[in-house]
């Protein structure tokens, strides 16, 4: 059983106003096949958590640890973490001009597996994943994210999730900007990945709309850079009705 | 009503609009406001004053290194070459008295005029086929002595073909290349510079594009010490069009310059200019000066030029100056863009977050950046070969990083 353990994670970021401490001691433990939803108001540090786990150079780890099956991830480079089994589905995936989706996916798959995938099986996997995500075959020859609509970018993220088969995935507001049809397609992709590989999921979201399609086992409320409350799926329902007001008195991230 | 707009070096004195920053084109060198088409031209070197190196035409060039090409009595005898015969074109030498000589343009500066004065015979490529066949001319037998050369590439009316000049080995050369595109012809001319590290190469291209004809002009500079290829493209008949592309990769100490000039003379002419370059290593220096002139009779002109540079290390310099002159108000469009930037950290992060190593991610980004030009060349064999050449540049430059 794989497990991702985050202990007392403290992260800062350099801003024009100086160093800003954003994460103030985050503790989380995610088991194989589990789905943890992270909810919270704007500016509570949800996306910082996502980028810090993935290793974005903008975020400085001040303390704590992120361990995958006991192995420290924070000492590793971004690509080493990905090869160890971590995946981040980004909120705003960037365009890579001149690099086709198919070239990019094959390069990534080869890097993750340590060897090039067998051509025939790879094409078959690619075709069936794209079909399930209602992506036209012409996507393969387009440049990565170039000219993609918001929904196409998110589907492209989930396509990578399905093909690269990580152990743990952080989904950073994958639901934002999607209409309900796109949301369903993307959610089905996430559920398929979970079913096929026992993926553990850290689902960061501002709305609980996606939780109707991707069922969380646990819900954590993030306030001022740490987990303020946790519970089961019923907590998400309560948050929808009550909002975050009761957490916000006297606690801001500034 | 004709509107006249002249865009030259930005004025320094007037108080600027908030947020408006002067182009970083090397500063305040005085540039007289002069329509490009009024520049002095002559085929005789003696008509030009000695060059000091401070003239706008030369101010970026490491002039001491190439000064002799503007002054010396260059050897203008024909130099052997090899070519791949493919049908659809003939290749031979013609005399300097041939009527074709001078039909596409005349020198605007002294190195070009010096070459024109000294050359004895011109290499003549005549495209007559209509099947778009490829003629590859390999010029790899220049020696270190200072030489003058002249090339005429002619596409007869209604013809279609690809002519590739592949330059390698040593060079100490000033030359002129004339390109004559007959009515309704479609001609692709590619010049590839893969010279030795010490090579000096100054080349002026002059093109005359006929009615409803299209010229696809591609400059690829990967090797040499000082390489300067300046194409002047004259769209002299209705419906003429030019697709002008450039690709360069300057390593430490290399100087690559290109100054495309698009001259919209006739109505309903179209131009697209797109140059992309990568710079890597101490004192890698590239210069792009893109002039577009939309003349008083060029109604309905559709024009766009851009230059993008990707800086891969410290210590490099990329100069990029777009100039646009418009002498008629009745045009479809005219635009320009120029950018010079470092690696996009977000692109690297994205690729690395998918398990791809930093080194490979950098290669993917640069390859992708330059692929946009390579894909435009229109010769599958050359495209494949240049992709490999760029790959080799990347591997070599990463080895020294």
Interface residues (C-beta under 8 A of the other chain):
Chain A: X54 X55 X56 X57 X77 X78 X79 X81 X82 X83 X87 X88 X90 X93 X94 X95 X96 X97 X98 X99 X103 X104 X107 X108 X111 X112 X143 X160 X164
Chain B: X344 X345 X346 X347 X349 X350 X351 X352 X353 X354 X355 X356 X357 X358 X360 X361 X364 X365 X367 X368 X369 X370 X371 X372
